């Protein structure tokens, strides 16, 4: 499909720079076969039924953004330039990482970057297209400890380019489900959930299950291809345990609706389901790319935030609810002041709109 079909106008003021306070006061646009309806996160329990199961992503965001100073290996290469890195994923040796580096033009193999707390890394390969391979001076638990001392949450560029990352983001950019470290971006639909919201859901008899998908920074990358079939999707590691797969299969057989909280949970569930709609245990990387025309195998609903124009995530929600339906819903959201992106409001998609 032509990527331009997924474009829409979005004024800069629609981008949320901080989350709603309290979280359950965020707005929720419900999109179903009858159209779209304006609600709030606090209404979620009454919008769902005891025949629903919410599936959360319990990944935990690591402090993947670090600021340091370059020490050039080459004579006359200069030193002291500020370098910002965003970790992507570790290599098998435990000390080397892939990372985005900025400004990339100031680095070359052999250069060293010094951070606070005595942490440093050497540029091993790259940079190419803004990414490099870095080898750190620490490994294992020692590196983990240093990262938590000197690193910050890796906020997406549409926020970090407008304000500095601060201590509040350490709390704000982590879900209450966060358990297994490995993400460099938050599963943002889960950010809306508070203990009070979970109590309301439990009182209503709505079940939950948890899966793990470590969100990669590739989720922020723009689609540069002109046609969706030419886009190369980034891979992310995920896990669905035997117990969770069994529970969700039984829930599905019992007629319960499976509602993914976030596109990350959805992509993992759809990756682990077979053509007959049976969910299997999963522990691997997935690069599933969902666009209109995709036949959903397992999920019946999706709660997600508002996404970038021409992004893979807007393509995914268009595949689920219909492109025309989502464009109309997003147009309504812009006109009525919904807040977009990671710290913004949310959508609840409950059924594919036939013929949309």
N, C-alpha and C positions, 0 to 999 in steps of 0.2 A: 504494500500500500504506500501511497505517496505520504511522506512524513508531514508535509504541509497540511494535510487534512486534520492533524492533531494540534494545530496552532490556534491560539485564541489571545485576545487582548487582556492584559493584566496590568493594572496600574501599580506602580511601586508601593503606594500606600496600602495596598492589600496584603503586603508581606508582614507577618507577625514577627516582631523582634524579641518578644517575651511571651511566655505562656499566659493564659487566662488565670486569674486568681479569684476564687479557688478554681481548681482544675475542672470541677464538674459544672462550672458556670459557662464553659466553652459551648459554642453553638454546634448543633448537629443537624445536618440537612439529610432527611430521610428520603431516599429515592426508591420507589417501588412501582408496581404496575399502574398505580393511580396517578403518578406524577411525583412531585417533590413537595416536602412539607418541612416547615421550620420548627425545630425542637432544640433541646439542650442535652448535654451529656447526662445531666441529672435525671432526665426522662427515660434513660436507656432501659431500666428494668420494666417499665410499663409498655415500652415499645416491643419488647421481646416476650417470649412465652416460655413456660417450663418445658416446652418441647424443643428448646434451643440449647446448643452447646457452643460456648465461645472458646476459641483456640488462641492462646497467647504465645508470643515469642519471648522466652525468658533469657535471651542473650544479655550480656552486660557490656556497656561501652567502656573501652579502655581509654586512658588519658593519652590519646594518640597524637596530639599536636604539641610540638616542642620548638622552642626558639633558641638558636645558638649562634655562635660566631665561627666563621670560616678561617682555617689556617691552611694556606695553600702550600702544597708540597713543592711545586716548581719555584725556582728562584725568580724573584721579581714578579711573582704572581699576585702579590698583595695578600693582606690578611685583615681580619676584623670585620668583614662584611656580615651583616645580619642575615641569617638563613632560617627560614621557617620550614619545618618538615611535618608531613602528616603520614603516619605509618599506615601501611596497607595490609600486609600479612607477613608473618614470619616465614623464613626458610627452614629447612629441616635441621640445620645445624644449631638453631636456637639463638644465634647471635646476629645473623644477617636478616635484614628485613627489606622488603620492597617499600618504597615511600615516594610520595609526591614531594618535590623540593621546590622552593621558591625563594629567590629567583634562580632558576636552573642554570642560566647562562654564566653565573659566577662560580660554578662548580665543575670539577673534572676529576677523573679517577686519581686516587692518591691523596686528595684533599681531606683534611680532618675538620670535623665540626665539633666544637666544644660547647657543652651545656653546663648548667649549674650542677652542684652536688658531685663534681668530679666525673660526670658522665661524658663520654665522647663517642664519636663514630667516624669511620673512614669510608669514603666513597669508593666502592668496589667496581661498580659498573654504571654507565650512564653519565649524566642524565640524558634520557631520550623521551621526547614528548612530555617533559616535565617530571618524569619518574626516574628513580635511581635505585641501585642496590647498596645498602649501607651495612657495615659490620660494626656492631657496638663493642665497647670496651668491657661490658658486663654481659652475662648470660643468666638464664634461668631465674631463680628467685631474686637474685641481686639486681638483675635488670628490671624485673617487675617492681621491686621496691623503688628503684630510682625513677622509673617512669611515673609512679604515683606521686613522687616528690616534685618532679620538674614539669610534668606534662599537664595539659589542659584538655577538656572535652573538644573533639574535632567538629565544631559547629560547621554546618554547610556554608559555602561561600556567600550565599545570598543573605546570610545573617552576619557572618564575621567580617564582610566587606563594609558593613554599615556601623558596626560598633565593636568594641573590644570584648573578648571573652573574659568573663570574671568568675569569682567564686560562686555566685548564685547559679551559674550554668552547671557547675559540678553536680548540684542536686537536681536542677530542672531538666537536664538532658539525660536522665536515667529513669527507666520505668520502675514501678514498685515490684515488678516481677524479676528484675535483673539478678541473675544468678551465675551464669556461665560466661566468663570473660572472653572476648574475642571480636567484638564489633568495633568498627571505626565510624559508625553512624547509628543513631538510635532507631529502633522500630517505633516510629513516632505515633502511630495510632494508640499504642499502649501508654503513652505519656498522659492520656486523659483520665486514666483510672486511678481512683483513690480508694482508701479503705472503706469510706462511706459508700461509694458506688458499688464496690464488691459485696458489701453487706446487703445492699438493696437487691442485688442480683441473686445472692444466695437465698434471701428471704422469699424471693419469687420462685425459687426452685430451678434456677437456670444453672446448668452445669458448666464446668470449665476443664480444659486440658492445656498442657504446656508442651511446646516443642522448642527447638533451638535452631536458629539460623543466624550466623554471624554476618551482620550487614557490612558490606564493603563500601569503600569510597566511590566505587564505580556507579553507585546509585545516583551520584550527583553529576556524572558525566553526561554532556549533551549528546543527542543522536545527530551525528554529522552526515550520515548517509541520506540520500534523497529518497530511498525506498526502504521500507522496514526490513525487507528480505536481505539487505546488504549490511545491516547493523550486526556487529559482533557483541553479544551480551557478556557482561562480566560474570565470573563464577563466584559463588559464595558457598561456604561449608555449612551443612545443616545436619541435624539428627532428630529422628523420631524413634523413640524406644519401642520395644516389643509391647510393653504394657499400654502405652498410649495408643499405638496402632490398633491393638485389640479392643480397647475401650471405645475408640472412635468408630471402628467398624460395627461394633454392637449397637452403638447409639444410632448409627445410620440405618441399620437393619430395623431398629425399633421405630423408625420414622422421624427421628429427631433431625432438626436442621443444624448443619455444621456451619458456623459463622466464623470466618477467619478475622482476627483482629490484626489488621495490617497486611500490606501486600507481601511482606516477608513471610509471614505464616502461610498465606495463600500459596505463594510460589513453592514453598516446601511441601505442603500437602499435595499440590497438584503434581509435583515431581515424584512423590512416593506412591501415588495411586496408579493402578493399572487401567487398561481400557474398559474393564468391567466395573470400575468404580470401587475396587477393593484397595484399601490402604495397606502398604507394607512397611515394616521397619526400614529405616533409612539412616545411613551414616556415610555421607559423601558430599562432594561439591555438586551444585546444580547451576546451570546457566540457562534455565528455561526462560523463554521470551514469549510472552503472551500478548497477542494482538487480535483484533476482531477476526472472527472466523474460528477461533479456538473453541473446542468443545470441552467445557469444564467437567472433570471426572468426579470430583468429590465434594467441593464446597457448595453451599447453598446461599451464602451471604458473605458480605465483606464490610468491615468498618475500616475506614482509611481517612487520611488527611487529604487536603486539596493539593494537587501536584502541579509541577511546572508544565508550561506549554511544550509540546513536541517531545515530552519525556516518555521513557519506557513505562513509567507508572501511570501516566494518563492513558497510554495505549492499553494498559491492562484493565483499568476500570471501564474503558470504552468497550473492551471485549466482553466484559461481564454484563454491563447494563445497556450497551448500545451507544455508538458514537454520537448520534443526534441527541439522545437523552442526556448524555453527559455534557455536551456542549450547552444545551439549554439550562441544565442545572448549574453549571459553572457561570454562565451569564447571569443567572439569578443571584448566585452567591456574590459576584462582584458588585452587582447593583445594590444589594441589601447589606453590604458591609461585612461579609464573612472574612475571616482572617486566614491567609494561605500559608502553606508549607509546614516545616517541622514544628513550630510553636503555635500553629494556627488551629482552626476549628476542624470539624470532622464531617464525613459523610457516612451514612449507613445504607448500603445497597442490599436490598432484600430479595429481589427477583429480577431476572433478565426481562427487559422490556421487549416483547415480541415485535418484530418489524421495525424496530428503531434503527 
